[in-house]
Amino acid sequence: MSPDRARLTIDLDALAHNRAVLADISGAAEVAAVVKADGYGLGVGPIARRLHDEGTRSFFVARLAEGEALRAELRGRDAAVYVLDGLIPGTADRLAASRLTPVIATVPQADAALAQAVAAQALGGRYAAAIQVDSGMNRQGLSFEEARAFIASPGALDALDIPLVMSHLGSATEPREQRNRDQLARFRELRALFPEARASLAASAGAFLGAEYSHDMVRAGVSLFGGGPEERPDPRLRAVATLTAPVLDIRNLQPGDRVGYGAAFTAQKPMRVAIVGAGYADGVIRAAMGKGYAWAASGRRRLLTVNMDLLAIDIGGAAIDIGDHVELLGPNVPLDDLASAAGTVAHEVLVRLSPRAERIYLGAA
């Protein structure tokens, strides 16, 4: 390990723990893993292999290239890989070559899937495609009318293999939001159009709404990595990513002294400040300064400024020395706390973590 670099530790045992929590609350439903954006920025290979070791057999990615990379990283392990972008023109051969299942979400994609199915049927096979329906999020998915017209197409159900019908909740982080109940009711209507397919409505937050939302499959995403279902820390979940960085200098400020660029922070009293070797180039979102905190010497230390390579924290009289590593994200600085301080969500905090930090995997598969 390099003492002068920021360090990102990825705890795959914590990942396995979080998966077990999701499996417990999901009952009989399969817990699939959403590993888009390079496994939420943490490295799709180690993440997916450990999840596979824990029993995960279905994975979701956003892009075709992510699916190809995931299939290569799984190294021949048996798994279904779904591509949320669906059947984009010109991608059918690549999807087939890597055994990727497109998630059909638009009428043109549905037409393309039917064309593929007819061709497969002529060769004695069937074409596999999942179907996404719009239950009220108004972002992706076939409407009720579009879905009904799709399955009414001549030969559609004979030529197509539809392993999954899915939708997505728009307000699952707010358990008392009526929209959740409305979407659940709408999804029940929509899934009835595909009686042979398995059903999936809930992602991470939706899984925590109750068993009626789990159906046959839960698509676990950010909560696998420690993000709470209500966008605040949840004691049932463990931090998977821990970002630390070394103290490079300790400075004594007097009233009126300013730190960093412009007037980002001005001392109002004598204080001690630690300059830490990490910044937004390492994934510490600049918008968190003034509201976020780091963890050092067994306590929270206010985040004063964040620049590209350096940040400053208020250390008061704490016994902190040059060379000590400060926790910027992890068990003591929960993902959701940093996200809240930066005015964003845990997903963005994770995917902004930079490859510049030295990566260490614990419990690697």
N, C-alpha and C positions, 0 to 999 in steps of 0.2 A: 504494500500500500504506500502511496506517495503522501508524505506528510504535508506537502504544499498545495494539494488539490482538494477541491470539493469532492465529497464521497457520497455516492448514492448506493445504499444497501437495500437489496430487494429480498425480502424474507418470504420464501416460498412455503415455509411451514405456516406462516400467517395467512397466506393465500388459501392453503388447504383448510385451515380453520374456518375462514370466512365461507368457503364453499360448503362446509359441513353445516354451518348456521343456516345458509340458504336452503340446503337440502332438508333440514329439520322443519323449517317453517313452510316448506312447499309440499309437504306430505308425499303423496304418491307421484307427484309430477316430476318429470325429468328436469334436472338442472343443466341447461345448456350454458355455454360460456360465450360472451361477446368479447372478442379479442381484436377488434378493429383498431386502426391507428397504432400498429405495432404493439398490440397488447396494452392499450392505454398508455403507450410511451415507455413501458417497462421491459420490452423485449418479448416478441411473440413466441420465440422458440422455447426458452425456459418456462415461460408462463403456461403455454399450451401443453407442453410435455408433462409438467407437474399436474396440471388439471386432468390430463388424460390418465395419469397414474392414480388419481383420486376417483376415477370412474366416469369422467366427462367423455361423452361420445358424440356430442353435437356442438359445433362451433359456428359463430356468426362473424362475418367481416363486412366491411362496407364496399370496398373496391375489389375488382377482379384481381389486380396485382397482389393485394393483400391475401386473397385466397390462394393464389399460386405460391406465395412465400410461406404461408401456413402449411400447405400440403407438403412442401419440401422440408419444413422444420419438423413435421410429425414423423418423418422418416419411416413411412410405410405403416404406421399405426392405423388401425381401423377407426374411422370417424367420418361423420357427415359434416360437410362444410357448406354453409349457406352464404350466398353473396347478396347483400341487401340492395345493391344497385340494380340487380336483376339482369335481364337479357337485353343488353345494349347492342345496337346494330354492330355487327362485325366481331362479336365476342363469342359466338356459339362454339367455335372450334376450340378456343382456349379453355372455355368452361368445361367442355367435355374432356379435354386432354388431362386436366388436373382433377377430374371427378368433382366438380363444384356444382352445387345446386342453386340456380338463380331464384330469387324471390320476386315474383311478378307483381308489379304494383301499378301498372298503367295499361290502358287499352292497347296501345301499339305493342307493348311487351307481351300482352296476352295473345295478340294476333301472331306475333313472332313465335311464341311458344307452341301455338297450335300448328304452325307450319313445320316446326321441328318435330312435333309429335306425329304428324302425318308421314314425314320422311322416315321416322323411326319405326312406325307401324308397318311401312312397306318392307322393312328389313326384318320384321318379326319382333320388334321391340316396342318399348314405350319411352316417352320422354319425361324425365323427372323435373318438376318445377314446383316450388312452394308458392302460395298465393298470399299476398298481403291485401287486407281489406281495410277500408277507412271507417272506423267506428266513431269518429268525432274529433280526431286530432287535426284533420284537414291539412295534412302534409304529404302523406303517401298513401296509396292503397286504392283498390277498386271500390266504387260506390256499390250499394246494394243492387242497383239497376245494372251496372256494368258487370258485376259478378254473376248475376242471374243470366244475362245475355251470353256471357262467356261460357258457362257450363251448358247452355242450351245449344251451343254451336254443334253442328253435326259431327258426331264421333268424338267430341271433346273428352268425355269421361272414359271412353274406351282407349283412346290413344295416349292420354296423359296419365302419368303417375304423379299424384299430388300428395306428398307425404305430410304436408303441414299447411294449415291455414292460420294466419297470424294477423294481429293488429297491435297498436301501440297506444298506451295511455298518455294523455297530455298533462294530467294534473296529479299523478300518483304520489308526488312528494307532499301533497296536501290531503291527508286521509279523509277529512270532512267535506271535501269539495264534491258537490253534487255531480259534477262532470264525470267522476269516476263511475258512479252508479249508472249514469246515462250510457256511458261507453260500454259498460259490462252488458247492459240489456241489449244494446245494438249489436255487440259482438255475438251474443247468443243467437240473434236472428241470422246474422251473416254466416256463422259457422254451420248452421243447419243446411246451407246450400251445398256443403261439402261433407256429407255424412261419413265418408270413409277416411277423411283426413284427420290427423291429430290437430289439436288446437293450442294456440299460445297467444295470450294477451299480455301477461305481466313481464316486465323487465325487473330490474333490481327493486325499485321502490314499490312496484305493483305487487311483488311477492309478499311484502309485509302488510298488504291491505287485508289479507285473509284468504282462506283456502278457496273460496269461490272464484277468486281471480287467477288461480294457478292453472286450472285446466290440465292439459296433458304435459305442458312444458313451460318452464320459467326461463327467460333469457337473462341470465345474470351478467351484469356489466360492472358498473362502478363500485357496487357493494362488495364484489370479489376483492377489490383493492383497498377497502376500508371506508369508502364513502357511505355516509349514513342515509337511510331511506327518506329522511325528511330534511336533508341538506344540513344536518347538524350531527356532531359526533354521536355514535351509537355504541354503548358499552359492550354490545355483543360482538362487535367487529374489531379486528385488529389492524394496525397499520402495516401495510405491505412495503411501502416505500419510506425510507429514512434518508433525508439529505442533511449532511453535516458539512461544515467548512471550517478552516483554521482561522484563529485570531492572528492577524498580521501585525497589529499595533494597538496600543492603548493610549488614549489621549485625554488630557485634562482640559476641560473647557471652563471658560469664565462667562458670566452673563453677557449676552450680546454676541458671543462667538457663533458663527454659522458653520454648518457642516455641509460639504458637498456643493453641488451646483445651486445657483440662485439662492432663494430663501426657503429651501425645502425644510430646514430645521434650524431654529435659533435657540440657543441655550438661554433659559431664564434665570438660572442659578448655577453655581459651580457644580460640575458633574464629570463623571468618568465615562468615556465612550470607547467601545471596542470596535476596531475596523476589521471586518471579516472578509475573507477571500472568496466571495461568491456574490452574484448579482443576477440581473435578469437574463444574462447570457447563460446562466446555469439553471434557470427556471424559477427564480424567486420573482414573482410578478411585482412590478414596480408600484402598482396601485395599492399594494398592501402597506406601504410605508406610512407611518403615523397611526395605523390601526392594527397592524399585525404584531406578532411577537416571535422571538426566538427562545430557546431553552438553553440555559447555561448555569453551572454551579447550582443545580437543583432548584432553579426558579425561572419564571418568565421574565424576559428582558425585552423592553419595548423596541420595536423596529423603527428607527429614526429616518433613515434614508436607504434607498436602493438605487445603485447605478449599474452599469453593465457588468463590471467585474468585482465591485466592492459594495458592501453595505455597512451601516453603522448601527450599533445597538447600545442602549443605555444600560450600563452594568453597575451603576451605583458603587457600593462598597464591596461587591461580591469578589470572592477570591478567584479571579479569572486571570490567566497568564497568556502571554504570547505563545502560540503553538497549540493551545487548547482547541478542541473541536466543539463548535456550537451547533446545536440541532436546529435546523430551519424548517424541517418537516419530519413527522414521525410520530412515535407513541406519545410524546409530550407536546407536540405541535400538530394536532389532528388536521387531516386533509380538509375537513369542512371548515375549521377555524381559519386556515389560511385562505381558503376560497372566499369566505364571508368577508374577511378583511380586504380582499382585493376586489370585492364586488362581482364575483363570478361564481362558478360551480366547480365542484371537485374534479369533474372530468377535464376541465381546462387546465387546472393545476397539474394534473398528471401528464397530459400530453405536451405540456410546455417544458417538462424536465429535459435538460439538454444532455447530449452525449459528451459534453466537455467534462462533466463530473465522472470520476472514476467509478465504475460499476462493480459491485460485489454481490454475488448471488449466494444466499444461504439456503441450504436444502435443495440444491439444484438437481433437476431431473436429467 
